[in-house]
Amino acid sequence: MKQFIAELLGLQGWIIYRVKIESDRIDVYAGRPREEASCPSCQTLTRRVHDRSREWRPKLHTRCNGLPVYLWVRPRRFKCPNCGKVFTERFPGIRPRARRTERAEADWLENLKDRSFRRAAEVVRTSPGTLRRLLLKQVTNQVNIEEALKDLPALALSIDEHSFRGQDMMITITCVWPERRLIAILPDDRLKTLEKFLKELPVSVRRRIKAVCIDFKDGWRKLIKRVLPGVPVVVDHFHALKDANRRVDEARLIEQQVTGQRIPRWPLVKNEEDLTERQAAQLAMIRRRYRNVAHFHWAKEQLRDVYRASCRKEAELILDRLIFNTREASDVLRWFNGGERFVAGGKRFSPITTGELPTVTPRVSILRSSSSSG
């Protein structure tokens, strides 16, 4: 019976002393049959037991029938005959001073595969922060980037930031062309952390980078230009249009406050080809009555056309037309104030979750208020 319990709980090679089943938990008291231990200082094997812990120590091990299973151990202390050091024996699958076994941690991470941190924490009855720290421990060893990308003659990188419940920003580095591959997760969004990663890229990889896709962060753009000179930097489709929709909505709210008339939002931020008949009629009304809002919407749709262009030349023509038609519209020019706002035109690499990239060799068009004003 005890052998069956050991196999069921993954405790082969352990001695099961007793099992105690409570209403809210299962306690398994176990120990190791080995009579010797290796000194951590000089690696000498010894059978000399100095003493044994008087108290049993619980370690969360797994779950069975919805109940947590705790492994109770009572470690021995050995004395090395060579160096005289007294040390505590170590159990397989349990780190020193850990309150749970490696199997318990593996079960926790398994719950993260299809759940959020918060939901997984509720299932395993711990905190989201504990799960996050556990996950970060598992990914501290970075991927061998040179080995992971050795089969790609050319590549494009995407740099994006993510947050954990609105805090603790992280940066993901992803190869998005010709194949999508996540190659690194940086622990924070500091420029120094990103700079360190880019500088440590193997020379063979840096030579093959044909473009880097980012959002509107000017600090990132300047850093990439400095660390990877000559590599085009482009703003991805998602962030460019997200910013454009935000500007359109700001213009709508201002016009709505001035006129006192409600202006519907969805006809302005939704793709024009996806509008319902009712929304299309509302958009036509907005174009007739609210010229300033209509101008913002037109500029947003022009940016969409830049990314949908079939070639770089067509994208450049659309972008030049956009700049020419906004020269006299000071409100629209504010899109590009407060730092360089840039988009790139041309064919897309491939659709990706954070946007769509232009051609491998795009011409990055810097939109400045100074250039627009002539």
Solvent accessible surface area in square Angstrom, and as a share of the most:
residue,aa,sasa,rsa
1,M,173,0.77
2,K,103,0.44
3,Q,134,0.60
4,F,123,0.51
5,I,26,0.13
6,A,8,0.06
7,E,92,0.41
8,L,96,0.48
9,L,10,0.05
10,G,39,0.38
11,L,5,0.02
12,Q,113,0.50
13,G,50,0.48
14,W,28,0.10
15,I,73,0.37
16,I,10,0.05
17,Y,95,0.36
18,R,120,0.44
19,V,54,0.31
20,K,101,0.43
21,I,129,0.65
22,E,66,0.30
23,S,111,0.71
24,D,89,0.46
25,R,68,0.25
26,I,21,0.11
27,D,8,0.04
28,V,1,0.01
29,Y,22,0.09
30,A,0,0.00
31,G,10,0.09
32,R,56,0.21
33,P,69,0.43
34,R,123,0.45
35,E,110,0.49
36,E,52,0.23
37,A,12,0.09
38,S,51,0.33
39,C,0,0.00
40,P,65,0.41
41,S,71,0.46
42,C,44,0.26
43,Q,122,0.54
44,T,40,0.23
45,L,102,0.50
46,T,6,0.03
47,R,157,0.57
48,R,135,0.49
49,V,74,0.42
50,H,93,0.41
51,D,59,0.31
52,R,105,0.38
53,S,20,0.13
54,R,228,0.83
55,E,132,0.59
56,W,65,0.23
57,R,112,0.41
58,P,59,0.37
59,K,23,0.10
60,L,30,0.15
61,H,8,0.04
62,T,11,0.06
63,R,92,0.34
64,C,36,0.21
65,N,145,0.75
66,G,51,0.49
67,L,46,0.23
68,P,15,0.10
69,V,1,0.01
70,Y,55,0.21
71,L,2,0.01
72,W,47,0.17
73,V,2,0.01
74,R,78,0.29
75,P,6,0.04
76,R,24,0.09
77,R,98,0.36
78,F,0,0.00
79,K,62,0.26
80,C,1,0.01
81,P,83,0.52
82,N,103,0.53
83,C,67,0.40
84,G,37,0.36
85,K,86,0.36
86,V,47,0.27
87,F,15,0.06
88,T,61,0.35
89,E,21,0.10
90,R,175,0.64
91,F,19,0.08
92,P,72,0.46
93,G,32,0.30
94,I,18,0.09
95,R,90,0.33
96,P,70,0.44
97,R,228,0.83
98,A,12,0.09
99,R,194,0.71
100,R,43,0.16
101,T,4,0.02
102,E,89,0.40
103,R,94,0.34
104,A,2,0.01
105,E,7,0.03
106,A,58,0.45
107,D,50,0.26
108,W,20,0.07
109,L,40,0.20
110,E,97,0.43
111,N,29,0.15
112,L,28,0.14
113,K,155,0.66
114,D,116,0.60
115,R,95,0.35
116,S,69,0.45
117,F,51,0.21
118,R,149,0.54
119,R,127,0.46
120,A,0,0.00
121,A,2,0.02
122,E,99,0.44
123,V,47,0.27
124,V,9,0.05
125,R,179,0.65
126,T,38,0.22
127,S,50,0.32
128,P,25,0.16
129,G,24,0.23
130,T,23,0.14
131,L,0,0.00
132,R,33,0.12
133,R,139,0.51
134,L,3,0.02
135,L,64,0.32
136,L,47,0.24
137,K,116,0.49
138,Q,102,0.45
139,V,56,0.32
140,T,91,0.53
141,N,137,0.70
142,Q,92,0.41
143,V,76,0.44
144,N,101,0.52
145,I,19,0.10
146,E,81,0.36
147,E,94,0.42
148,A,34,0.26
149,L,0,0.00
150,K,136,0.58
151,D,89,0.46
152,L,9,0.05
153,P,114,0.72
154,A,18,0.14
155,L,0,0.00
156,A,0,0.00
157,L,1,0.00
158,S,7,0.04
159,I,3,0.02
160,D,14,0.07
161,E,42,0.19
162,H,89,0.40
163,S,56,0.36
164,F,28,0.12
165,R,151,0.55
166,G,64,0.61
167,Q,126,0.56
168,D,75,0.39
169,M,60,0.27
170,M,29,0.13
171,I,0,0.00
172,T,23,0.13
173,I,0,0.00
174,T,10,0.06
175,C,0,0.00
176,V,2,0.01
177,W,57,0.20
178,P,63,0.39
179,E,86,0.39
180,R,122,0.45
181,R,60,0.22
182,L,100,0.50
183,I,3,0.02
184,A,6,0.05
185,I,58,0.29
186,L,8,0.04
187,P,81,0.51
188,D,35,0.18
189,D,53,0.27
190,R,153,0.56
191,L,86,0.43
192,K,158,0.67
193,T,24,0.14
194,L,0,0.00
195,E,34,0.15
196,K,127,0.54
197,F,22,0.09
198,L,0,0.00
199,K,114,0.48
200,E,114,0.51
201,L,6,0.03
202,P,38,0.24
203,V,89,0.51
204,S,45,0.29
205,V,1,0.00
206,R,72,0.26
207,R,188,0.69
208,R,42,0.15
209,I,7,0.04
210,K,75,0.32
211,A,2,0.02
212,V,1,0.00
213,C,2,0.01
214,I,1,0.00
215,D,12,0.06
216,F,43,0.18
217,K,71,0.30
218,D,39,0.20
219,G,31,0.30
220,W,5,0.02
221,R,32,0.12
222,K,113,0.48
223,L,4,0.02
224,I,0,0.00
225,K,82,0.35
226,R,148,0.54
227,V,9,0.05
228,L,6,0.03
229,P,101,0.64
230,G,75,0.72
231,V,14,0.08
232,P,30,0.19
233,V,1,0.01
234,V,0,0.00
235,V,0,0.00
236,D,4,0.02
237,H,29,0.13
238,F,99,0.41
239,H,33,0.15
240,A,1,0.01
241,L,26,0.13
242,K,122,0.52
243,D,17,0.09
244,A,1,0.01
245,N,39,0.20
246,R,115,0.42
247,R,36,0.13
248,V,0,0.00
249,D,26,0.14
250,E,73,0.33
251,A,6,0.05
252,R,24,0.09
253,L,86,0.43
254,I,108,0.55
255,E,35,0.16
256,Q,47,0.21
257,Q,156,0.69
258,V,119,0.68
259,T,56,0.33
260,G,64,0.61
261,Q,108,0.48
262,R,188,0.69
263,I,1,0.00
264,P,13,0.08
265,R,103,0.37
266,W,151,0.53
267,P,1,0.01
268,L,1,0.00
269,V,17,0.10
270,K,58,0.24
271,N,58,0.30
272,E,61,0.28
273,E,109,0.49
274,D,76,0.39
275,L,26,0.13
276,T,72,0.42
277,E,161,0.72
278,R,178,0.65
279,Q,33,0.14
280,A,47,0.37
281,A,65,0.50
282,Q,37,0.16
283,L,4,0.02
284,A,42,0.32
285,M,37,0.16
286,I,0,0.00
287,R,96,0.35
288,R,156,0.57
289,R,162,0.59
290,Y,16,0.06
291,R,180,0.66
292,N,60,0.31
293,V,0,0.00
294,A,16,0.12
295,H,55,0.25
296,F,15,0.06
297,H,0,0.00
298,W,79,0.28
299,A,1,0.01
300,K,2,0.01
301,E,17,0.08
302,Q,17,0.07
303,L,8,0.04
304,R,16,0.06
305,D,36,0.19
306,V,0,0.00
307,Y,3,0.01
308,R,101,0.37
309,A,6,0.04
310,S,72,0.47
311,C,52,0.31
312,R,109,0.40
313,K,145,0.61
314,E,67,0.30
315,A,1,0.00
316,E,42,0.19
317,L,112,0.56
318,I,16,0.08
319,L,3,0.02
320,D,76,0.40
321,R,115,0.42
322,L,2,0.01
323,I,31,0.16
324,F,132,0.55
325,N,68,0.35
326,T,1,0.01
327,R,107,0.39
328,E,167,0.75
329,A,17,0.13
330,S,75,0.48
331,D,45,0.23
332,V,2,0.01
333,L,18,0.09
334,R,140,0.51
335,W,7,0.03
336,F,13,0.06
337,N,66,0.34
338,G,86,0.82
339,G,41,0.39
340,E,33,0.15
341,R,45,0.16
342,F,1,0.00
343,V,5,0.03
344,A,0,0.00
345,G,7,0.07
346,G,1,0.01
347,K,117,0.50
348,R,111,0.41
349,F,27,0.11
350,S,37,0.24
351,P,109,0.68
352,I,23,0.12
353,T,110,0.64
354,T,23,0.13
355,G,7,0.07
356,E,32,0.15
357,L,1,0.01
358,P,3,0.02
359,T,31,0.18
360,V,38,0.22
361,T,93,0.54
362,P,12,0.08
363,R,106,0.39
364,V,36,0.21
365,S,11,0.07
366,I,58,0.29
367,L,1,0.01
368,R,109,0.40
369,S,43,0.28
370,S,75,0.48
371,S,58,0.37
372,S,0,0.00
373,S,82,0.53
374,G,91,0.87
